[in-house]
Amino acid sequence: MFAPEAFAVTAALCSALSSMFLSELKGRVPLLQLARWQMLATFVMTGSVSLAIGGWHTIGAREFWLLAGSSFAGISIASSTYFATIYSVGPRITALLFSLTSPFALALGYLVLGETISRWQALGVALALAGIVLAIGGQTPGVNAASDPGRCLLMAPETAGMDN
């Protein structure tokens, strides 16, 4: 296996594990505390790497502040909403919602930027949406509306809470 593929698989594994671990923190750790911990960890890791490679000499002051602002916004807004989603609907539904990124990016590119959509792109989005529908629509034994409220948010009203 090549290094890029290994890194991609490792990133997916870390993302899945972090979602499961975060769902266990519900009610124990507030969302903003998680965001502060993430910001501190990111600062420590980035600072350690910069010290190991000789500092920030290739980044100017303007780029440094753009990077800092982007990091702050990404962690305080994006991560907080991601954590809130995990807290409210659980890691499984959050992962399914997160997989809607490609269809939304394609639709926004088409509507906002006037991009054209090739057949392969349309097929990829159709496959992603079909996978999401299959994952959400598939009944899990012993799971109903009372035990998994996040499941009801994405199911048709006539099937929510019905066990097979």
Buried (B, 14 or more C-beta within 10 A) or exposed (E): EEEEEEEEEEEEEEEEEBBEEBBEBEEEBEBEEBBEEBBEEBEEEEEEEEEEEEEBEEEEEEEEEEEEEEBEEEBBEEBBEBBEBBBEBBBBBBBBBEBBEBBEEBEEBEEEEEEEEEEEBEEBBEEBBEEBEEBBEEEEEEEBBEEBBBBBEBBEEEEBBEEE
